[in-house]
Amino acid sequence: MTRVQMLASSPRPLADVLVDSLRGSGNSLLRLRTPSSDEDVCDQRQYPLRLEDVEEGGDSHSTHVMRPDEVAIAILLGQALDHRRDVLARLQDRDTVAIIEAPGEEYIDFVERLFKKYVIGTDAPMLDGDGLSLQEIAVAAPRTVAIFVRRGEEKSKKATKSGNAEFAAAIQRRCAIVGIATEPDRLLPSHLVRMAEHRVVLGRLDGPAIAAVIEAITGRHPGAVDDKLARSTTLEALNLTVRADLGAERSLKRLRQFVCRNDVDAEPGVLLTDMHGLGAAKTWGLALIQDLRDYGTGRLPWAEVDKGCLLTGAPGTGKTSFARALAQEGNVHFIATSYAQWQAHREGHLGHVTQAIRKAFSEAMLQSPTILFIDEIDTIPARGTGKWNDDWWTSITNTLLECLDGFERREGVVVIAACNDPSRLDPALVRSGRLDRHIEIPLPDVPSLVGILRTHLAADLAGADLREVALAARGGTGADVERFVREARGRARRAGRPINIQDLLDAVRNGQSEWPADVRRRVAYHEAGHAIAFLALGIAEPKALSIGGTGGLAESDLGEMRAITRSHLEKFLVALLAGRAAEQLTFGEATAGAGGSDDSDLGRATMLATRLETDYGLGTFGLVCIPGGSSGRDLLLLDTLRSAVGGTIDRAYATALELLGRNQHALEALAAALFAAGYLDRTDIQAILVHSPLVSQTMAVAPAAPASETLDAPSNDTAIAGATPSNSALKNQA
């Protein structure tokens, strides 16, 4: 009877048999007390490992310690073979083609060694599959096994093609064939995968498996091991913490301490519920947490859970903090990675980088449920963009796409990628089924800044009104606020007193003085002018007005999508110019504050007026759409176009002056309240205008010449479909 047949018919769990084989081998682990003559050394069930059996002293060179990582693999391999004893019994038959699938790349060497030494047996004939050739074919000896091993370093397409000839040579030698890999379909020869009739899949480390490892090493069972701890435990962690002389309980305690110190999701941190300024990302994240909980309890299938999203936003807006807090509140594992980490893997060669990408995804799968966070994914440019070394980036992108696609077959992993500039991404990355959900995290508004300040202040300044500080910090990010609080605490600490509001204001303003009253008053009228125009023209609902920090801001909700006509777009022009008009109407002249950049009021108005002529077919040039026409300044050098655009803007400005003149009572009331408070929310604005009602304006700006009337609403143009701030003059924030 062959060794595999003996294993297949053994009444004992195969995990125990393999661990006992490790104990009795020359590789073995502990130098045990020599049993007395009346002990049955052949029956290993009568010879358990005990701490008191370990001899102390003696020749240190003859003392071997059993490796916990190897014991773990023996247990997992034994458990997997236990479920496929039918395969095990036929493993050396000449017509057998089987696959052993390991849960991670670091398992492969152990699986190969244990399989050869303790499953097949060193006395059985074995062949290295990759060393075979069709040039020299001879029928192999009975019970010969050809073994193909893949460790994940091979490029997938090349790997599945390479080895096919060697596999054919093994077939012709009439020997059993076994492939060992982490991802057999991607790594093993494709012909082997196609012909394989049997697949043995090793499970992941779980609580009972880790308890069994500790018992095998120490001789005593440590008690129940939490599965969450098991998901965070690596083979390396077992080697560093589990030792026979420590005993079971101390080994488990050391393992728990080591994992908790190195596991970011074990670190106490802010919960997603308590975070501020995340906008739609927080809504999505809280819904995902509930879905993950329902999935964990079996109430929701994995197919119904979002697989991930792309987060965009300026640096410091909280993308990483969001992902970490989501994992913290969802009680799932968190793995953060980036291209920089992949590049730093080993020598940083292309094969090493792609290996690091796959390793990150593999670790996430091993520790699932997991949030896998890929930071600064826009470091990887789109393929075919002509960047230096485009072949390199193509390989990186292809590997990443391959890993993202694989997650449709892998449960428990949510991928969240973050970037500052989504326009740099390869379109395939954001295709349906990959990072198809795109959520932008905006700069925090004033209420959000108050909440962020309160979070970082903790118990300091309890009950204090933080709005003045938030107004001064407006335009900053959550990371900026964290820095402001840290600097304010430093000021107070050096002064030997508790922190106060002035410390915060000094940190935010960084030595800059507060605006003079006349500047604040002018800015208040400017922002009130925008709000009055949006309301009177019926095109948007003011959400908040504020002055301070980097300037004034009028935030508005555009409301539901509607058909876009020239008259509708011209109303936006009027609203964009109403801030400047309010200054001129009140103070007799306007400042340069409405211009100065593409993102300014005048910059956005000019872009919109230009697109009326060059893109939308709603201008004096008739049904014209110039590809990319509004994206450059060169077109404005044309006298006819400049005249048309200037005329449209001038007429809109005149309408703005007239509109505000008819509503000057409301303008005065709103500006006075804003000047006094620095911030008005939607409720404040509505309350003020109840006592100073608006006179509506229905008159559109007359075009200089007849033009087509309507731009169809269903449009791919982001300026029309959603007034996206990064692409349109129709910004929600005027």
ROVO-637339 format. One line per 3 residues: for each residue x, y, z of C-alpha. Coordinates in nm, 2 decimals, padded with zeros to 4 digits. Each point is the difference from the previous one (the first is absolute). Example, Ala and Ser with C-alpha at 12.3 -4.5 7.8 and 13.67 -1.06 7.14 Angstrom:
# residues 2
01.23,-00.45,00.78 | 00.14,00.34,-00.07
END
This chain:
# residues 734
00.00,00.00,00.00 | 00.14,00.34,-00.10 | 00.04,00.29,00.25
-00.29,00.19,-00.16 | -00.23,-00.30,00.03 | 00.10,-00.05,00.36
-00.09,00.37,00.07 | -00.33,-00.03,-00.19 | -00.10,-00.30,00.22
00.13,00.14,00.33 | -00.27,00.02,00.27 | 00.17,00.31,00.14
-00.04,00.36,-00.11 | 00.26,00.06,-00.26 | 00.10,00.33,00.16
00.11,-00.20,00.31 | 00.18,-00.25,-00.22 | 00.20,00.27,-00.19
00.09,00.18,00.33 | 00.11,-00.33,00.15 | 00.21,-00.06,-00.31
00.17,00.34,00.05 | 00.07,-00.10,00.36 | 00.16,-00.32,-00.09
00.21,00.13,-00.29 | 00.35,00.12,00.00 | -00.14,00.35,-00.05
-00.18,-00.04,00.32 | -00.06,00.23,00.24 | 00.06,-00.11,00.35
00.25,-00.24,00.14 | -00.23,-00.21,00.22 | 00.06,-00.21,00.31
00.08,-00.35,-00.10 | -00.31,-00.21,00.08 | 00.03,-00.30,00.24
00.01,-00.35,-00.14 | -00.36,-00.06,00.08 | -00.13,00.30,-00.20
-00.12,-00.07,-00.35 | 00.21,00.23,-00.21 | -00.16,-00.12,-00.32
-00.34,00.12,00.11 | 00.04,00.38,-00.01 | -00.34,00.04,00.16
00.15,-00.14,00.31 | 00.29,00.24,-00.02 | -00.14,00.35,00.02
00.23,00.30,00.01 | 00.03,00.14,00.35 | 00.20,00.29,00.15
00.15,-00.24,00.26 | 00.13,-00.22,-00.29 | 00.23,00.28,-00.12
00.36,-00.06,00.12 | 00.19,00.30,00.12 | 00.37,00.03,-00.04
00.20,-00.25,-00.20 | 00.15,00.06,-00.34 | -00.16,00.31,-00.15
00.09,-00.11,-00.35 | -00.23,-00.30,00.04 | -00.30,00.19,00.12
-00.25,00.09,-00.26 | -00.31,00.21,00.04 | -00.31,-00.06,-00.20
-00.08,00.30,-00.22 | -00.35,00.13,00.06 | -00.04,00.11,-00.36
00.07,-00.35,-00.13 | -00.23,-00.15,00.26 | -00.27,00.24,-00.13
00.04,-00.11,-00.36 | 00.00,-00.37,00.11 | -00.33,00.06,00.18
-00.16,00.18,-00.30 | 00.13,-00.26,-00.25 | -00.12,-00.28,00.22
-00.34,00.15,00.03 | -00.03,00.06,-00.37 | 00.11,-00.36,-00.08
-00.25,-00.13,00.26 | -00.28,00.14,-00.21 | 00.14,-00.17,-00.32
00.12,-00.34,00.11 | -00.13,-00.14,-00.33 | 00.25,00.22,-00.18
00.27,-00.09,00.24 | -00.05,-00.37,-00.06 | 00.05,00.04,-00.37
00.27,00.27,00.01 | 00.27,-00.23,-00.15 | -00.22,-00.15,-00.27
00.14,00.05,-00.35 | -00.32,00.18,-00.12 | -00.02,00.24,00.30
00.01,00.37,-00.07 | -00.06,00.20,00.32 | 00.05,00.36,00.13
00.09,00.11,00.35 | -00.10,00.36,00.06 | 00.17,00.19,00.28
-00.16,00.31,00.16 | 00.31,00.22,-00.03 | 00.34,00.02,-00.17
00.19,-00.04,00.32 | -00.16,-00.34,00.04 | 00.13,-00.15,-00.32
00.35,-00.11,00.11 | -00.14,-00.17,00.31 | -00.28,-00.17,-00.19
00.25,-00.13,-00.26 | 00.24,-00.13,00.27 | -00.27,-00.17,00.22
-00.17,-00.15,-00.31 | 00.31,-00.15,-00.13 | 00.14,-00.12,00.33
-00.30,-00.11,00.20 | -00.28,-00.06,-00.25 | 00.18,-00.16,-00.30
00.30,-00.10,00.20 | 00.37,00.04,-00.08 | 00.03,-00.36,-00.11
-00.26,00.06,-00.28 | 00.12,00.10,-00.35 | -00.06,00.37,-00.07
00.07,00.22,-00.30 | 00.03,00.38,-00.03 | -00.27,00.07,-00.25
00.18,00.31,-00.14 | 00.31,-00.20,-00.07 | -00.17,-00.25,-00.24
00.03,00.01,-00.38 | -00.18,-00.16,-00.29 | 00.34,-00.07,-00.16
00.08,-00.29,00.24 | -00.30,-00.20,00.09 | 00.00,-00.32,00.21
-00.27,-00.16,00.19 | 00.04,00.09,00.37 | 00.02,-00.25,00.28
-00.32,-00.09,00.18 | -00.12,00.25,00.26 | 00.20,00.28,-00.16
-00.14,00.35,00.06 | 00.10,00.30,-00.21 | -00.04,00.32,00.20
-00.05,00.35,-00.14 | 00.04,00.28,00.25 | -00.08,00.37,-00.06
00.08,00.27,00.26 | -00.19,00.30,-00.15 | 00.30,00.18,-00.15
-00.08,-00.10,-00.35 | -00.20,00.23,-00.23 | -00.34,-00.16,-00.03
-00.03,-00.03,-00.38 | 00.35,-00.12,-00.03 | -00.03,-00.24,00.29
-00.31,-00.17,-00.13 | 00.16,-00.06,-00.34 | 00.34,-00.10,00.14
00.01,-00.35,00.13 | -00.25,-00.14,-00.26 | 00.27,-00.18,-00.19
00.14,-00.14,00.33 | -00.35,-00.10,00.11 | -00.04,-00.19,-00.33
00.34,-00.17,00.07 | -00.13,-00.11,00.34 | -00.32,-00.14,-00.16
00.21,-00.20,-00.24 | 00.21,-00.14,00.28 | -00.33,-00.14,00.15
00.06,00.13,00.34 | -00.23,00.17,00.25 | 00.01,00.38,-00.02
-00.05,00.25,00.28 | 00.00,00.38,-00.03 | 00.06,00.22,00.31
-00.09,00.38,-00.02 | -00.18,00.28,00.18 | -00.21,00.09,-00.31
00.00,-00.31,-00.22 | -00.21,00.14,-00.28 | 00.24,00.29,-00.04
00.34,-00.16,00.08 | 00.00,-00.37,-00.09 | 00.03,-00.13,-00.36
-00.33,00.05,-00.17 | -00.01,-00.35,-00.13 | 00.05,-00.14,00.35
-00.28,00.21,00.14 | -00.23,-00.11,-00.29 | 00.07,-00.37,00.06
00.01,00.00,00.38 | -00.28,-00.22,00.14 | 00.07,00.07,00.37
00.07,00.31,00.20 | 00.11,00.01,00.36 | -00.04,00.34,00.16
00.18,00.10,00.32 | -00.21,00.21,00.23 | 00.11,00.32,00.18
00.12,00.02,00.35 | -00.29,00.01,00.24 | -00.04,-00.01,00.37
00.00,-00.38,00.04 | 00.30,-00.04,-00.23 | 00.21,00.25,00.20
-00.11,-00.17,00.32 | 00.12,-00.33,-00.15 | 00.33,00.16,-00.09
00.06,00.12,00.36 | -00.10,-00.34,00.14 | 00.24,-00.18,-00.24
00.29,00.23,00.11 | -00.07,00.03,00.37 | -00.19,-00.33,00.07
-00.30,00.17,00.14 | -00.32,00.15,-00.15 | -00.02,00.38,00.05
-00.37,00.02,00.00 | -00.22,00.17,-00.27 | 00.17,00.23,-00.24
-00.20,00.29,-00.14 | -00.05,-00.02,-00.38 | 00.07,00.37,-00.03
00.34,-00.05,00.16 | 00.06,-00.29,-00.24 | -00.08,00.21,-00.30
00.27,00.24,00.10 | 00.26,-00.27,00.08 | 00.27,-00.07,-00.25
00.25,-00.29,-00.01 | 00.27,00.24,00.11 | -00.21,00.10,00.30
-00.02,-00.36,00.11 | 00.37,-00.04,-00.02 | 00.06,00.31,00.20
-00.24,-00.08,00.28 | -00.06,-00.37,00.05 | 00.26,-00.19,00.19
00.00,-00.33,00.19 | 00.17,00.14,00.31 | -00.26,00.28,00.03
-00.29,-00.24,00.02 | -00.34,00.04,-00.16 | -00.15,00.29,00.18
00.31,00.22,-00.02 | 00.05,-00.08,-00.36 | -00.36,00.10,-00.08
00.04,00.32,00.20 | 00.32,00.09,-00.18 | -00.17,-00.07,-00.34
-00.30,00.22,00.10 | 00.23,00.29,00.11 | 00.22,-00.03,-00.31
-00.30,00.00,-00.24 | -00.17,00.29,00.18 | 00.31,00.21,-00.01
00.05,-00.05,-00.37 | -00.36,-00.01,-00.11 | -00.13,00.34,-00.09
-00.36,-00.10,00.05 | 00.08,-00.09,00.36 | 00.12,00.36,00.07
-00.27,00.21,00.16 | -00.11,00.28,-00.23 | -00.29,00.22,-00.11
-00.31,-00.18,-00.12 | -00.15,00.09,-00.33 | -00.32,00.11,00.18
00.20,00.27,00.18 | 00.18,00.14,-00.30 | -00.10,00.33,-00.17
00.03,00.15,-00.35 | -00.01,-00.32,-00.20 | -00.32,00.07,-00.19
-00.13,-00.29,-00.21 | 00.30,-00.22,00.10 | -00.13,-00.02,00.36
-00.35,-00.10,-00.11 | 00.14,-00.27,-00.23 | 00.24,-00.12,00.27
-00.27,-00.04,00.27 | -00.22,-00.19,-00.24 | 00.30,-00.23,-00.08
00.07,-00.06,00.37 | -00.36,-00.12,00.04 | 00.03,-00.22,-00.31
00.33,-00.15,00.13 | -00.17,-00.08,00.33 | -00.29,-00.17,-00.18
00.24,-00.19,-00.21 | 00.19,-00.11,00.31 | -00.32,-00.14,00.16
-00.11,-00.17,-00.32 | -00.30,00.23,-00.07 | 00.15,00.15,-00.31
00.19,-00.19,-00.28 | 00.33,00.15,-00.11 | -00.14,00.06,-00.35
-00.21,00.27,00.15 | 00.28,00.19,00.17 | 00.19,00.29,-00.16
00.35,-00.12,-00.10 | 00.16,00.34,00.03 | 00.02,00.36,-00.13
00.24,00.27,-00.12 | 00.04,00.30,00.24 | 00.12,00.33,-00.14
00.07,00.33,00.17 | 00.28,00.24,00.08 | 00.29,-00.12,00.22
-00.10,00.00,00.37 | -00.38,-00.03,-00.05 | 00.00,-00.33,00.19
00.01,-00.28,-00.26 | 00.23,-00.22,00.20 | -00.17,00.09,00.33
-00.34,-00.09,-00.15 | 00.11,-00.35,-00.11 | 00.17,-00.07,00.34
-00.31,00.12,00.19 | -00.23,-00.20,-00.22 | 00.20,-00.32,00.08
00.01,00.10,00.37 | -00.37,00.04,00.03 | -00.07,-00.30,-00.22
00.22,-00.21,00.22 | 00.19,-00.13,-00.31 | 00.37,-00.02,-00.08
00.17,00.30,-00.17 | 00.29,-00.03,-00.24 | 00.15,00.32,-00.14
00.23,-00.02,-00.31 | 00.12,00.22,-00.28 | 00.21,00.00,-00.31
00.29,00.13,00.21 | -00.02,-00.31,00.22 | -00.01,-00.22,-00.31
00.30,00.17,-00.15 | 00.19,-00.05,00.32 | -00.05,-00.38,00.00
00.33,-00.18,-00.02 | 00.21,00.15,-00.28 | -00.29,00.18,-00.16
00.02,-00.18,-00.33 | -00.31,-00.03,-00.21 | -00.06,-00.36,00.12
00.05,00.10,00.36 | -00.25,00.29,-00.04 | -00.27,-00.22,-00.15
00.08,-00.26,00.27 | -00.06,00.26,00.27 | -00.34,00.10,-00.16
-00.11,-00.36,00.00 | 00.13,-00.05,00.35 | -00.21,00.30,00.13
-00.32,-00.15,-00.15 | 00.09,-00.35,00.13 | 00.05,00.13,00.35
-00.33,00.18,-00.01 | -00.17,-00.32,-00.11 | 00.18,-00.20,00.28
-00.12,00.24,00.26 | -00.35,00.07,-00.13 | -00.23,00.17,00.07
00.25,00.27,-00.09 | 00.01,00.36,-00.12 | 00.29,00.02,-00.25
00.09,00.36,-00.04 | 00.22,00.10,-00.30 | 00.13,00.36,00.05
00.10,00.23,-00.28 | -00.10,-00.23,-00.27 | 00.03,00.29,-00.25
00.38,-00.06,00.03 | -00.06,-00.27,-00.26 | -00.07,00.19,-00.33
-00.24,-00.12,-00.26 | 00.14,-00.24,-00.26 | 00.10,00.15,-00.34
00.03,00.35,00.13 | 00.36,00.03,-00.13 | 00.15,00.01,00.34
00.36,-00.10,00.05 | 00.03,-00.38,00.01 | -00.36,-00.06,-00.11
00.06,-00.38,-00.02 | 00.08,00.00,00.38 | -00.33,00.18,00.09
-00.20,-00.22,-00.24 | 00.13,-00.31,00.19 | -00.08,00.16,00.34
-00.35,00.10,-00.12 | -00.07,-00.34,-00.15 | 00.10,-00.17,00.33
-00.22,00.23,00.20 | -00.30,-00.06,-00.23 | 00.05,-00.37,00.02
00.00,00.02,00.38 | -00.31,00.22,00.01 | -00.18,-00.24,-00.24
00.09,-00.29,00.22 | -00.20,00.15,00.29 | -00.33,-00.10,-00.16
00.10,-00.36,00.10 | 00.13,00.09,00.34 | -00.22,00.08,00.29
00.05,00.24,00.28 | 00.23,00.26,-00.15 | -00.10,00.36,-00.08
00.25,00.21,-00.20 | 00.01,00.37,00.06 | 00.24,00.20,-00.22
00.09,00.36,00.05 | 00.14,00.27,-00.22 | 00.03,00.38,-00.04
-00.04,00.01,-00.38 | -00.24,-00.26,-00.15 | 00.07,00.12,-00.36
00.34,-00.18,00.02 | -00.16,-00.34,00.05 | -00.02,-00.27,-00.26
-00.36,-00.01,-00.11 | -00.01,-00.38,00.05 | 00.06,00.05,00.37
-00.33,00.18,00.04 | -00.20,-00.23,-00.22 | -00.31,-00.18,00.13
00.09,-00.28,00.23 | 00.33,00.17,00.12 | 00.03,00.34,00.16
-00.33,00.11,-00.16 | -00.14,00.20,00.29 | 00.16,00.34,00.01
-00.04,00.22,00.31 | 00.16,00.34,00.04 | 00.08,00.11,00.36
-00.04,00.38,-00.01 | 00.18,00.26,00.21 | -00.19,00.02,00.33
-00.26,00.27,00.04 | -00.03,00.21,00.32 | -00.22,-00.24,00.20
00.23,-00.29,-00.10 | 00.30,00.21,00.11 | -00.16,00.05,00.34
-00.05,-00.37,00.03 | 00.36,-00.08,-00.10 | 00.12,00.26,00.25
-00.21,-00.16,00.27 | 00.13,-00.35,-00.08 | 00.37,00.11,00.02
-00.05,00.21,00.31 | -00.16,-00.29,00.19 | -00.07,00.13,00.35
00.17,00.33,-00.05 | -00.22,00.31,-00.04 | -00.31,-00.20,00.08
-00.31,00.20,-00.07 | 00.19,00.28,-00.18 | -00.14,00.16,-00.32
00.25,-00.11,-00.27 | -00.17,00.18,-00.30 | 00.24,00.29,00.00
00.29,-00.24,-00.03 | -00.18,-00.20,-00.27 | -00.06,00.31,-00.20
00.36,00.09,00.02 | 00.10,-00.35,-00.10 | -00.24,-00.02,-00.29
00.17,-00.12,-00.32 | 00.22,-00.23,00.22 | -00.01,-00.38,00.01
-00.05,-00.24,00.29 | 00.37,-00.05,00.01 | 00.05,00.38,00.03
-00.24,00.01,00.29 | 00.19,-00.28,00.18 | 00.32,00.21,-00.05
-00.17,00.32,00.13 | -00.11,-00.18,00.32 | 00.34,-00.14,00.05
00.17,00.34,-00.04 | -00.26,00.16,00.23 | 00.07,-00.25,00.27
00.37,00.06,-00.04 | -00.05,00.38,00.05 | -00.21,-00.06,00.31
00.25,-00.26,00.14 | 00.30,00.23,-00.05 | -00.20,00.28,00.17
-00.08,-00.23,00.30 | -00.38,00.03,-00.03 | -00.30,-00.19,-00.15
-00.08,00.05,-00.37 | -00.24,00.28,-00.09 | -00.18,00.12,-00.32
00.26,00.26,-00.07 | 00.27,-00.27,-00.02 | -00.21,-00.17,-00.27
-00.05,00.33,-00.19 | 00.37,00.08,00.02 | 00.08,-00.34,-00.14
-00.25,00.02,-00.28 | 00.09,00.36,-00.10 | 00.38,-00.07,00.03
00.08,00.36,00.08 | -00.24,00.16,-00.25 | -00.23,00.26,00.14
-00.38,-00.02,-00.02 | -00.16,00.17,-00.29 | -00.09,00.37,00.05
-00.36,00.08,00.05 | -00.04,00.17,-00.34 | 00.14,-00.31,-00.18
-00.23,-00.23,00.19 | -00.30,00.22,-00.08 | 00.09,00.00,-00.37
00.04,-00.38,00.00 | -00.33,-00.04,00.18 | -00.18,00.20,-00.27
00.18,-00.20,-00.27 | -00.12,-00.33,00.13 | -00.35,00.12,00.08
-00.02,00.12,-00.36 | 00.06,-00.36,-00.12 | -00.27,-00.14,00.23
-00.26,00.26,-00.10 | 00.06,-00.06,-00.37 | -00.03,-00.38,00.03
-00.32,00.02,00.20 | -00.16,00.28,-00.21 | 00.08,-00.18,-00.32
-00.13,-00.33,00.13 | 00.31,-00.20,-00.10 | 00.15,-00.11,00.33
-00.07,00.00,00.38 | 00.27,00.16,00.21 | 00.14,-00.24,00.25
00.24,00.22,00.20 | 00.18,00.33,-00.02 | 00.33,00.07,00.18
00.28,00.25,00.02 | 00.34,-00.06,00.15 | 00.30,-00.23,-00.06
00.09,00.01,-00.37 | -00.28,00.23,-00.10 | -00.38,00.00,-00.03
-00.21,-00.30,-00.12 | -00.35,-00.04,-00.11 | -00.10,-00.37,-00.01
-00.32,-00.10,-00.19 | -00.19,-00.31,-00.09 | -00.08,-00.01,-00.37
-00.30,-00.23,00.05 | -00.13,-00.24,-00.25 | 00.12,-00.03,-00.36
-00.19,00.19,-00.26 | 00.01,00.07,-00.37 | 00.27,00.25,-00.07
-00.09,00.29,-00.22 | 00.19,00.32,-00.08 | -00.22,00.20,00.23
00.07,-00.25,00.28 | 00.37,00.02,-00.05 | -00.01,00.38,-00.01
-00.17,00.00,00.34 | 00.31,-00.18,00.13 | 00.21,00.27,-00.16
-00.20,00.26,00.18 | 00.04,-00.18,00.34 | 00.38,-00.04,-00.06
00.03,00.37,-00.06 | -00.24,00.11,00.28 | 00.28,00.01,00.26
00.19,00.27,-00.20 | -00.33,00.18,-00.08 | -00.08,00.01,00.37
00.33,00.17,00.07 | -00.05,00.26,-00.27 | -00.36,00.07,00.10
00.09,00.05,00.37 | 00.34,00.16,-00.01 | 00.00,00.17,-00.34
00.28,-00.22,-00.14 | 00.11,-00.36,00.00 | 00.32,-00.16,00.10
00.22,-00.25,-00.18 | -00.13,-00.28,00.23 | -00.24,-00.14,-00.26
00.29,-00.08,-00.24 | 00.36,-00.11,00.00 | -00.03,-00.38,-00.08
-00.18,-00.25,-00.21 | -00.19,-00.10,00.31 | -00.11,00.35,00.09
-00.35,00.15,-00.07 | 00.12,00.17,-00.32 | 00.20,-00.31,-00.11
-00.30,-00.23,00.03 | -00.23,00.26,-00.17 | 00.25,00.04,-00.29
00.02,-00.38,-00.04 | -00.38,-00.04,00.00 | -00.05,00.29,-00.25
00.27,-00.15,-00.23 | -00.16,-00.34,00.01 | -00.33,00.15,-00.10
00.17,00.10,-00.32 | 00.24,-00.29,-00.07 | -00.15,-00.31,00.16
-00.37,00.02,00.06 | -00.13,00.15,-00.33 | -00.19,00.27,00.20
00.20,00.30,-00.11 | 00.03,00.25,-00.28 | 00.19,-00.24,-00.21
-00.30,-00.23,-00.03 | 00.03,-00.38,00.01 | 00.37,-00.02,00.07
00.19,-00.24,00.22 | 00.38,00.03,-00.02 | 00.17,-00.30,00.15
00.18,00.11,00.31 | -00.10,00.36,-00.09 | -00.05,00.13,00.35
00.31,-00.16,00.15 | 00.26,00.24,-00.13 | 00.05,00.37,00.01
00.10,00.03,-00.37 | -00.35,00.01,-00.13 | -00.06,00.32,00.20
00.26,00.17,-00.21 | -00.25,-00.01,-00.29 | -00.17,00.34,-00.01
-00.34,-00.13,-00.09 | 00.00,-00.25,00.28 | 00.14,00.24,00.25
-00.27,00.25,-00.10 | -00.28,-00.25,00.04 | 00.13,-00.13,00.33
00.06,00.35,00.14 | -00.35,00.11,-00.12 | -00.17,-00.30,00.18
00.19,00.08,00.32 | -00.07,00.37,-00.01 | -00.37,-00.06,-00.05
-00.01,-00.25,00.29 | 00.18,00.25,00.22 | -00.25,00.27,-00.08
-00.28,-00.24,00.09 | 00.17,-00.08,00.33 | 00.02,00.37,00.09
-00.37,00.04,-00.09 | -00.10,-00.31,00.20 | 00.19,00.11,00.31
-00.13,00.35,-00.03 | -00.35,-00.13,00.02 | 00.09,-00.21,00.30
00.23,00.24,00.18 | -00.20,-00.03,00.33 | 00.06,-00.37,00.01
00.37,00.05,-00.10 | 00.05,00.24,00.29 | -00.17,-00.23,00.25
00.19,-00.31,-00.10 | 00.34,00.18,-00.03 | -00.04,00.16,00.35
-00.08,-00.33,00.16 | 00.29,-00.17,-00.17 | 00.24,00.28,00.10
-00.11,-00.03,00.36 | 00.00,-00.38,00.03 | 00.26,-00.11,-00.26
-00.21,-00.30,-00.08 | -00.36,-00.06,-00.11 | -00.15,-00.34,-00.06
-00.31,-00.08,-00.21 | -00.24,00.06,00.29 | 00.16,00.34,00.08
-00.03,00.11,-00.36 | -00.36,-00.10,-00.02 | -00.09,00.18,00.33
00.16,00.32,-00.12 | -00.18,00.00,-00.34 | -00.33,-00.06,00.17
00.02,00.36,00.12 | 00.16,00.12,-00.32 | -00.18,-00.19,-00.28
00.16,-00.02,-00.34 | -00.13,00.15,-00.33 | 00.03,-00.29,-00.25
00.18,00.05,-00.33 | -00.13,-00.19,-00.30 | 00.16,00.21,-00.28
00.28,-00.18,-00.18 | 00.30,00.16,-00.16 | -00.09,00.06,-00.36
00.24,-00.16,-00.25 | 00.18,00.23,-00.24 | -00.13,-00.21,-00.29
-00.25,-00.29,-00.05 | 00.13,-00.34,00.10 | -00.12,-00.35,00.07
-00.22,00.00,00.31 | 00.06,-00.32,00.19 | 00.28,-00.23,00.09
-00.14,-00.35,00.05 | 00.02,-00.09,00.37 | 00.14,-00.35,-00.04
00.36,00.09,-00.05 | 00.34,-00.13,00.08 | 00.13,00.35,00.06
00.08,00.03,00.37 | -00.06,00.37,-00.02 | -00.36,-00.07,-00.08
-00.07,-00.33,00.16 | 00.11,00.08,00.35 | 00.19,00.33,00.00
00.31,-00.18,00.13 | 00.23,00.26,00.15 | 00.31,-00.13,-00.16
-00.14,00.01,-00.35 | -00.26,00.27,-00.01 | -00.06,00.36,00.05
-00.33,-00.09,00.17 | 00.15,-00.06,00.34 | -00.22,-00.07,00.30
00.23,00.24,00.19 | -00.01,00.35,-00.14
END
